[in-house]
Amino acid sequence: MKQFLTVGALCVFGVLGVAQAADLGCADRAAEKKLAGAAKTSFMKKCEKDAAASTAAEACVAKAAEKKLAGAAKNSFVKKCEKDAAAAK
């Protein structure tokens, strides 16, 4: 039980760390491209949306691993999980 809680905590904190790193990456890439105004706003919005989708996908794969799913069951679970995460936003 203790190991399960430790793994769960690491997954949660890992996902949060990825989201924070993605935010920094978006700002850095916008600065690198020398974007300003509406172009920067549009770029940041898309970049953050893509980063969130990537983070959600990683979380879904981790949940599938926790449930010890494989093959078609894993693919189906991850696909539904990602769809549900997108709908929640």
C-alpha positions in Angstrom: 0.0 0.0 0.0 2.8 2.3 0.9 4.5 1.8 -2.5 1.2 2.5 -4.3 0.8 5.8 -2.5 4.4 6.7 -3.3 4.0 5.9 -7.0 0.8 7.9 -7.1 2.4 10.9 -5.5 5.3 10.8 -7.9 2.9 10.6 -10.9 0.9 13.6 -9.7 4.0 15.7 -8.9 5.6 14.7 -12.2 2.6 15.8 -14.2 2.6 19.1 -12.4 6.3 19.6 -13.1 5.7 18.9 -16.8 3.0 21.5 -16.9 5.2 24.1 -15.3 8.1 23.3 -17.6 5.8 23.6 -20.6 4.7 27.1 -19.5 8.3 28.2 -19.4 9.0 26.5 -22.7 6.1 28.4 -24.4 7.3 31.8 -23.1 10.8 31.0 -24.1 9.8 29.9 -27.6 7.6 33.1 -28.0 10.6 35.2 -27.0 12.9 33.3 -29.3 10.5 34.0 -32.2 10.3 37.6 -31.2 6.5 37.5 -31.1 4.5 40.4 -29.7 0.9 41.5 -29.4 -1.8 39.3 -30.9 0.7 36.9 -32.5 2.2 36.2 -29.1 -1.2 35.8 -27.4 -2.3 33.4 -30.1 1.0 31.4 -29.9 0.9 31.2 -26.1 -2.7 30.0 -26.1 -2.0 27.3 -28.6 1.2 26.3 -27.0 -0.4 26.0 -23.5 -3.3 24.0 -25.0 -0.9 21.6 -26.6 1.1 21.3 -23.4 -2.0 20.5 -21.4 -3.1 17.9 -23.9 0.3 16.3 -23.7 0.1 16.3 -19.9 -3.3 14.8 -19.9 -2.1 12.1 -22.3 0.8 11.2 -20.0 -1.6 11.1 -17.0 -3.9 8.8 -18.9 -1.1 6.4 -19.8 0.0 6.4 -16.1 -3.6 5.5 -15.0 -3.6 2.7 -17.6 -0.4 1.4 -16.2 -1.7 1.5 -12.7 -4.7 -0.6 -13.8 -2.2 -2.9 -15.6 -4.0 -2.6 -18.9 -2.3 -3.7 -22.1 -3.1 -3.9 -25.8 -6.5 -2.9 -27.0 -7.9 -2.4 -23.5 -5.1 0.1 -22.8 -5.6 1.9 -26.1 -9.3 2.2 -25.5 -8.9 3.4 -22.0 -6.3 6.0 -22.9 -8.4 7.3 -25.8 -11.5 7.6 -23.6 -9.5 9.2 -20.8 -8.0 11.8 -23.2 -11.4 12.6 -24.6 -12.9 13.0 -21.1 -10.0 15.3 -20.1 -10.5 17.4 -23.2 -14.3 17.7 -22.6 -13.6 18.8 -19.0 -11.7 21.9 -20.1 
